[in-house]
Amino acid sequence: MLHSFAFKNFLSFKERTEVSFALTQKASSLGWDAQSPAGQRLAKALAVIGANGAGKTSLIKPVAFLSWFIQHSFLQSAPNAQIPIKQHFSTSNEPVEFEIEADDLNGTLWRYILKATPERVLHEAVYKRPNKKRAKFSYVFVRDWDEATKEYAIKQDGFDLNPAEAKKVRPNASLISTAAQYGVEVARHLVSVNVASNIMQVGRVNSELGFLNASIFFHQNPALKKQMETLLHDLDLGLSGVEIRQLDMTVPPEMQRPDGIKLPPQYLVFGVHTLNDGSRHELQMMEESSGTRTAFTQLSYLLSVLATGGVAVIDELESDMHPHMIEPLLDLFASPHTNPRNAQIIFTSHSIEVMGLLGKSQVVLVEKKDCESEAWRLDTMEGVRSQDNLYAKYMSGAYGAVPQL
C-alpha cells in the first residue's frame, strides 16, 4: 500500500511537498482505511480540493509519473528523449526531486528516491525496511551521476544487476526499469505495482484514448466487464448492459504494409437498453451521454486496482457526472467485498460535497500564491474538529484554498 510521496521543484510546486496516507489510531476515516502489511494504518481514499489553477493535478501527477518511469522508461523512451518532467519556472536550472514510500504484501517497506533534470537522472536509489520493529532502512542500490567522469557510480546490495550492464543504463531511464528487462528479481518485484491513472506524463489522457483503453480492458476482462455493467445499471444510467465487439481488421494482401506492422484492434461499444416489454435496443456508446461514457472509462481504472490491489490516480473523478455519483464510486474502496486487496485512490475534485463523505484526514487542500502552489492535509490545521461541517466551513473560506473572485 502507498504510505506517502513527496516532491520538490515540480511544475507549480517549488518547495518540498509531502502527501501522506498515514492515519493515527484516533483519526476518523469513515470506513476508508486499512491496516497495511507493515502495520501502519492508512487511508484508502484521499480527495484533493482547491480552486482552478491551484495545482491539484500537479499534486497527484508525481505518482503517475513515477509509476511510468519505474516500469516503462527503458522501453518507452527513445535513447535521446528527455525525461518528461518540468521544473518550477523560477528554478528551472535546478533538478526535480521525488520520494515515495510503499509496502508490499510481505510487510517490507520500500523507499524510492529520484533526483533528475529533463536531460538525465542525477540520483536514483531504492531502500527497504523489513517488517521488524525498530528496523532501519538499508539500501538496495544507489546510482549517482559523476559530472567529473561523465558516468554513473552505482553500488548494489542484493539488487544483482550485472555491474557492466548497470553502467550502460541510459541517463533517461530508471535502473529498475532496465534491470527488470534482465530478469533481476527485485526489479521485477518493484515494477509489478499496479497504478491506474487517467494522467499521462504530459497531462490528462484525452477522452478518446481513455475510452479506447477502457474498451480494450473490458473486452479482455469479462468478469470485470460484468461488474462494470452492474455498476452502470445501479448508477441509474438507463443501461441494462454493454456490448463490446472487436472489428475484423483483416487487410487484403495487396494493401498490407511492407514493414509487416499490423493495425491495432478496433472495437465498437454499444449501450444496451431493455424496455418494460422485454425488447432490447442498442445504441453506440458514442451516442450515449458524456456522463455515461465517462463512467465507463473511469470504471476501467477503478476496477483494475480493486481487482488486483494498487493505487488509482484520477484527475477530476466526477468529470461530466453528477456529484452524487462520487459516493458510490468511493464506496467501492470502502467495502471489503469490492476491495478485498485494500486498493487506494487519490483524486482531484470540484465537487466539494466530497468533504462530507471523507474525514478531515482524507482531504488535501491546494492553494497557489505568487505563482507557487502549496498543499496541506486538512487535519494538520489547528482548530479543525472531526464533528465540524467541513463542507460549510470550506465554502465560507475558513480553510482557504477557495477561488478569489
C-alpha positions as CSV (number, residue, x, y, z in Angstrom):
1,M,0.0,0.0,0.0
2,L,1.1,3.6,-0.6
3,H,2.3,5.3,2.5
4,S,3.4,8.7,1.2
5,F,5.0,10.6,-1.6
6,A,6.9,13.9,-1.7
7,F,8.4,16.1,-4.4
8,K,10.2,19.4,-4.9
9,N,10.6,21.9,-7.8
10,F,8.0,20.1,-9.9
11,L,5.6,22.1,-12.0
12,S,3.9,24.7,-9.8
13,F,5.3,23.3,-6.6
14,K,8.6,24.9,-5.8
15,E,9.1,23.8,-2.2
16,R,9.1,20.3,-0.9
17,T,5.6,19.0,-0.6
18,E,4.5,15.7,1.0
19,V,1.3,13.8,0.7
20,S,0.7,11.2,3.4
21,F,-1.9,8.4,3.6
22,A,-0.8,7.6,7.2
23,L,-3.5,7.8,9.9
24,T,-3.2,7.9,13.6
25,Q,-5.2,5.3,15.6
26,K,-7.7,8.1,16.6
27,A,-8.2,9.6,13.2
28,S,-11.7,9.3,11.8
29,S,-11.8,7.7,8.4
30,L,-15.5,6.7,8.0
31,G,-14.5,3.3,6.6
32,W,-11.9,4.4,4.0
33,D,-8.9,3.0,5.9
34,A,-7.0,-0.2,6.3
35,Q,-4.0,-1.7,8.2
36,S,-1.1,-2.0,5.8
37,P,1.0,-5.2,5.7
38,A,3.8,-3.2,7.5
39,G,1.4,-2.4,10.3
40,Q,0.6,1.2,9.5
41,R,-3.0,2.5,9.4
42,L,-3.5,4.1,6.0
43,A,-6.3,5.9,4.2
44,K,-7.8,4.1,1.2
45,A,-9.1,7.4,-0.2
46,L,-7.7,10.9,-0.4
47,A,-9.5,13.8,-2.1
48,V,-7.6,16.8,-3.4
49,I,-9.6,20.1,-3.3
50,G,-8.8,23.6,-4.5
51,A,-9.5,26.4,-7.0
52,N,-8.9,26.1,-10.7
53,G,-5.3,26.5,-11.5
54,A,-4.2,25.9,-7.9
55,G,-2.1,22.9,-8.7
56,K,-4.4,19.9,-7.9
57,T,-3.4,17.9,-10.9
58,S,0.3,18.7,-10.4
59,L,-0.1,17.4,-6.8
60,I,-1.1,13.9,-7.9
61,K,0.9,13.7,-11.1
62,P,4.2,12.5,-9.3
63,V,2.6,9.1,-8.5
64,A,1.6,8.6,-12.2
65,F,5.0,9.8,-13.4
66,L,7.0,7.6,-11.0
67,S,4.9,4.6,-11.9
68,W,5.7,5.2,-15.6
69,F,9.3,5.9,-15.0
70,I,10.0,2.9,-12.8
71,Q,8.0,0.5,-15.0
72,H,8.3,1.7,-18.6
73,S,11.1,4.3,-19.1
74,F,13.5,1.7,-20.5
75,L,11.2,0.5,-23.3
76,Q,9.1,3.6,-23.9
77,S,11.7,6.3,-24.0
78,A,13.8,6.9,-27.1
79,P,17.6,6.9,-26.4
80,N,17.9,10.6,-26.6
81,A,14.5,11.6,-25.4
82,Q,14.1,14.0,-22.4
83,I,12.6,12.8,-19.2
84,P,9.0,14.1,-19.1
85,I,9.4,16.4,-16.1
86,K,9.3,20.1,-15.7
87,Q,10.8,22.3,-13.0
88,H,9.1,25.3,-11.5
89,F,9.9,28.2,-13.9
90,S,11.7,30.2,-11.3
91,T,14.2,27.4,-10.6
92,S,14.4,25.8,-14.0
93,N,18.2,25.3,-13.5
94,E,17.7,23.1,-10.5
95,P,16.7,19.4,-10.5
96,V,13.3,17.9,-9.7
97,E,13.2,15.7,-6.6
98,F,10.8,12.8,-5.9
99,E,10.4,10.4,-3.0
100,I,7.8,7.7,-2.5
101,E,7.2,5.0,0.2
102,A,5.0,1.9,-0.1
103,D,4.9,-1.6,1.4
104,D,4.4,-4.9,-0.2
105,L,2.3,-7.9,0.8
106,N,5.2,-9.3,2.9
107,G,5.3,-6.1,5.0
108,T,8.5,-4.8,3.6
109,L,8.5,-1.0,3.4
110,W,10.2,0.4,0.2
111,R,11.5,3.9,-0.3
112,Y,12.4,5.2,-3.8
113,I,14.2,8.4,-4.4
114,L,14.8,10.2,-7.7
115,K,16.6,13.4,-8.5
116,A,16.7,14.4,-12.1
117,T,16.6,17.1,-14.8
118,P,14.8,16.6,-18.1
119,E,18.2,15.6,-19.6
120,R,19.3,12.9,-17.1
121,V,19.0,11.1,-13.8
122,L,21.3,12.6,-11.2
123,H,20.5,10.4,-8.3
124,E,18.3,7.3,-8.0
125,A,18.1,5.0,-5.0
126,V,16.0,2.2,-3.5
127,Y,15.9,1.5,0.2
128,K,14.0,-1.2,2.1
129,R,13.0,-1.9,5.7
130,P,11.9,-5.4,6.7
131,N,8.7,-5.8,8.7
132,K,10.5,-5.7,12.0
133,K,10.1,-3.2,14.9
134,R,12.8,-0.6,15.1
135,A,14.5,-1.9,11.9
136,K,16.3,0.7,9.8
137,F,16.2,1.3,6.1
138,S,19.1,-0.3,4.1
139,Y,20.0,0.5,0.5
140,V,19.2,-1.9,-2.3
141,F,21.0,0.3,-4.9
142,V,22.3,3.8,-5.2
143,R,23.0,5.4,-8.5
144,D,24.8,8.8,-8.8
145,W,25.9,10.8,-11.8
146,D,29.6,11.9,-11.6
147,E,29.9,15.0,-13.6
148,A,33.7,14.8,-13.5
149,T,33.9,11.3,-15.0
150,K,30.7,11.7,-17.1
151,E,29.5,8.3,-15.8
152,Y,27.3,6.8,-13.1
153,A,28.7,5.4,-9.8
154,I,26.4,2.5,-8.8
155,K,26.5,0.4,-5.6
156,Q,24.2,-2.5,-5.0
157,D,23.3,-4.7,-2.1
158,G,21.2,-7.7,-3.2
159,F,20.0,-6.0,-6.4
160,D,22.1,-8.3,-8.6
161,L,22.3,-6.4,-11.8
162,N,25.5,-7.2,-13.7
163,P,27.8,-4.2,-12.9
164,A,28.8,-3.9,-16.6
165,E,25.1,-3.7,-17.6
166,A,24.4,-1.2,-14.8
167,K,27.0,1.1,-16.2
168,K,25.2,1.1,-19.6
169,V,21.8,2.3,-18.3
170,R,20.6,5.3,-20.3
171,P,20.5,8.6,-18.5
172,N,16.8,9.0,-19.2
173,A,15.8,5.5,-17.9
174,S,15.3,4.1,-14.5
175,L,17.7,1.4,-13.3
176,I,14.7,-0.5,-12.1
177,S,13.0,-0.4,-15.5
178,T,16.3,-1.5,-17.1
179,A,17.1,-4.3,-14.6
180,A,13.6,-5.8,-15.0
181,Q,14.4,-6.5,-18.7
182,Y,17.4,-8.5,-17.5
183,G,15.2,-10.6,-15.2
184,V,16.5,-9.1,-11.9
185,E,14.2,-10.4,-9.3
186,V,14.0,-7.3,-7.1
187,A,13.4,-5.1,-10.1
188,R,10.6,-7.4,-11.4
189,H,9.0,-7.2,-7.9
190,L,9.1,-3.4,-7.9
191,V,7.6,-3.0,-11.4
192,S,4.7,-5.2,-10.6
193,V,2.9,-2.4,-8.7
194,N,-0.4,-1.5,-10.3
195,V,-1.1,2.2,-10.7
196,A,-4.1,3.0,-12.8
197,S,-4.4,6.7,-13.9
198,N,-6.1,9.0,-16.3
199,I,-2.9,11.2,-16.2
200,M,-0.1,10.7,-18.7
201,Q,3.4,12.2,-18.4
202,V,2.2,15.4,-20.2
203,G,-1.3,15.7,-18.9
204,R,-4.7,14.0,-18.6
205,V,-5.5,11.2,-21.1
206,N,-7.8,12.6,-23.7
207,S,-11.3,11.2,-23.7
208,E,-11.0,9.3,-27.0
209,L,-7.8,7.4,-25.9
210,G,-9.3,6.8,-22.4
211,F,-12.5,5.3,-24.0
212,L,-10.4,3.1,-26.3
213,N,-8.3,1.8,-23.5
214,A,-11.4,1.1,-21.4
215,S,-12.9,-0.8,-24.3
216,I,-9.8,-3.0,-24.7
217,F,-9.6,-3.5,-20.9
218,F,-13.2,-4.7,-20.5
219,H,-13.0,-6.8,-23.7
220,Q,-10.0,-8.6,-22.2
221,N,-11.5,-8.9,-18.7
222,P,-15.0,-10.4,-18.9
223,A,-15.5,-10.7,-15.1
224,L,-14.7,-7.0,-14.6
225,K,-16.9,-6.2,-17.6
226,K,-19.8,-7.8,-15.9
227,Q,-19.1,-5.8,-12.7
228,M,-18.9,-2.7,-14.8
229,E,-22.3,-3.4,-16.3
230,T,-23.9,-3.9,-12.9
231,L,-22.4,-0.7,-11.6
232,L,-23.6,1.4,-14.6
233,H,-27.1,0.0,-14.2
234,D,-27.0,0.7,-10.4
235,L,-25.8,4.3,-11.1
236,D,-29.2,4.9,-12.8
237,L,-27.8,5.5,-16.3
238,G,-30.5,3.6,-18.0
239,L,-28.3,0.8,-19.2
240,S,-29.0,-2.9,-18.8
241,G,-25.7,-4.0,-20.3
242,V,-22.8,-3.1,-22.5
243,E,-21.7,-4.9,-25.7
244,I,-18.1,-4.7,-26.9
245,R,-17.4,-6.1,-30.4
246,Q,-14.0,-6.3,-31.9
247,L,-14.0,-5.3,-35.6
248,D,-12.5,-7.5,-38.2
249,M,-9.4,-5.6,-39.3
250,T,-8.2,-8.2,-41.9
251,V,-6.3,-6.3,-44.6
252,P,-6.1,-7.7,-48.1
253,P,-2.5,-8.8,-49.1
254,E,-2.2,-6.0,-51.7
255,M,-3.0,-3.4,-49.0
256,Q,-0.7,-4.7,-46.3
257,R,2.2,-2.6,-45.1
258,P,5.6,-3.7,-46.4
259,D,7.1,-3.5,-42.9
260,G,4.6,-6.0,-41.6
261,I,3.2,-3.7,-39.0
262,K,-0.5,-4.7,-38.2
263,L,-3.2,-2.3,-37.4
264,P,-4.2,-2.3,-33.7
265,P,-7.5,-3.9,-32.8
266,Q,-10.6,-1.7,-33.0
267,Y,-13.8,-2.0,-31.0
268,L,-17.4,-0.9,-31.2
269,V,-19.1,-0.4,-27.9
270,F,-22.9,-0.4,-27.5
271,G,-25.1,0.6,-24.6
272,V,-27.9,-1.9,-24.1
273,H,-31.3,-0.6,-23.1
274,T,-34.2,-3.0,-22.2
275,L,-37.7,-1.7,-22.2
276,N,-40.6,-2.9,-19.9
277,D,-41.9,-5.2,-22.7
278,G,-38.5,-7.0,-22.7
279,S,-37.4,-5.6,-26.0
280,R,-33.7,-5.0,-26.3
281,H,-32.2,-1.9,-28.0
282,E,-28.6,-1.0,-28.7
283,L,-27.0,2.5,-29.0
284,Q,-23.4,3.1,-29.9
285,M,-21.7,4.3,-26.8
286,M,-20.7,7.5,-28.6
287,E,-24.4,8.3,-28.8
288,E,-24.8,8.0,-25.0
289,S,-24.4,10.9,-22.7
290,S,-20.9,12.2,-21.9
291,G,-21.6,11.2,-18.2
292,T,-22.2,7.6,-19.3
293,R,-19.1,7.5,-21.4
294,T,-17.0,9.0,-18.6
295,A,-18.4,6.5,-16.0
296,F,-17.5,3.7,-18.4
297,T,-13.9,5.0,-18.7
298,Q,-13.4,5.8,-15.0
299,L,-14.6,2.3,-14.0
300,S,-11.8,0.8,-16.1
301,Y,-9.2,2.5,-13.8
302,L,-11.1,1.8,-10.6
303,L,-12.0,-1.8,-11.2
304,S,-8.4,-2.6,-12.3
305,V,-6.9,-1.7,-8.9
306,L,-9.8,-3.1,-7.0
307,A,-9.3,-6.5,-8.6
308,T,-5.5,-6.7,-8.1
309,G,-4.6,-4.1,-5.5
310,G,-2.7,-0.9,-6.2
311,V,-3.5,2.8,-6.5
312,A,-5.9,4.7,-8.7
313,V,-4.8,8.2,-9.5
314,I,-7.7,10.1,-11.0
315,D,-7.9,13.7,-12.1
316,E,-11.5,15.1,-11.7
317,L,-13.2,11.9,-10.6
318,E,-16.7,13.3,-11.2
319,S,-16.0,14.9,-14.6
320,D,-19.2,15.0,-16.7
321,M,-21.0,13.1,-13.9
322,H,-23.5,14.2,-11.3
323,P,-21.7,14.9,-7.9
324,H,-23.9,12.3,-6.3
325,M,-22.1,9.6,-8.3
326,I,-18.9,10.2,-6.3
327,E,-20.2,8.4,-3.2
328,P,-21.0,5.0,-4.8
329,L,-17.6,5.1,-6.6
330,L,-15.8,5.7,-3.4
331,D,-17.9,3.1,-1.6
332,L,-16.1,0.6,-3.9
333,F,-12.9,1.3,-1.9
334,A,-14.6,1.3,1.5
335,S,-16.2,-2.1,1.2
336,P,-14.1,-5.3,1.9
337,H,-16.4,-7.1,-0.6
338,T,-15.4,-4.8,-3.5
339,N,-12.0,-4.0,-2.2
340,P,-10.5,-7.2,-0.8
341,R,-6.9,-6.2,-1.6
342,N,-7.1,-2.7,0.0
343,A,-6.6,-0.7,-3.1
344,Q,-6.3,3.0,-2.7
345,I,-7.5,6.1,-4.6
346,I,-6.2,9.7,-4.7
347,F,-8.3,12.0,-6.8
348,T,-9.0,15.6,-7.6
349,S,-12.5,17.0,-7.5
350,H,-14.5,20.2,-7.8
351,S,-17.5,18.6,-6.0
352,I,-17.0,20.0,-2.6
353,E,-19.7,17.7,-1.3
354,V,-17.0,15.0,-1.1
355,M,-15.8,16.7,2.1
356,G,-19.0,15.5,3.7
357,L,-18.1,11.9,2.8
358,L,-14.5,11.7,3.9
359,G,-12.8,12.7,7.2
360,K,-10.6,15.6,7.7
361,S,-7.5,13.4,7.5
362,Q,-8.5,12.3,3.9
363,V,-8.9,15.8,2.4
364,V,-5.9,17.6,0.9
365,L,-6.3,21.3,0.1
366,V,-4.2,23.0,-2.6
367,E,-3.7,26.8,-3.0
368,K,-1.5,28.9,-5.2
369,K,0.1,32.2,-4.1
370,D,2.5,34.3,-6.1
371,C,2.8,31.5,-8.7
372,E,3.7,28.8,-6.2
373,S,1.4,26.0,-5.1
374,E,1.2,24.6,-1.6
375,A,-0.8,21.7,-0.2
376,W,-1.7,20.6,3.3
377,R,-3.9,17.9,4.8
378,L,-7.0,19.3,6.5
379,D,-6.2,17.6,9.8
380,T,-2.9,19.4,10.1
381,M,-4.8,22.8,10.5
382,E,-5.3,23.9,14.1
383,G,-8.9,24.1,15.3
384,V,-10.4,21.6,12.7
385,R,-12.6,19.1,14.5
386,S,-14.0,15.8,13.3
387,Q,-17.5,16.9,14.1
388,D,-17.2,20.1,12.1
389,N,-19.3,20.6,8.9
390,L,-16.2,20.6,6.7
391,Y,-18.3,21.4,3.6
392,A,-19.9,24.5,5.1
393,K,-16.6,25.8,6.7
394,Y,-14.7,25.3,3.4
395,M,-17.4,27.2,1.4
396,S,-17.2,30.0,3.9
397,G,-13.5,30.3,3.3
398,A,-12.4,29.2,6.8
399,Y,-9.8,26.7,5.4
400,G,-8.5,28.7,2.4
401,A,-7.9,27.0,-1.0
402,V,-11.0,28.7,-2.5
403,P,-11.2,30.8,-5.6
404,Q,-10.7,34.6,-5.1
405,L,-13.3,36.0,-7.5
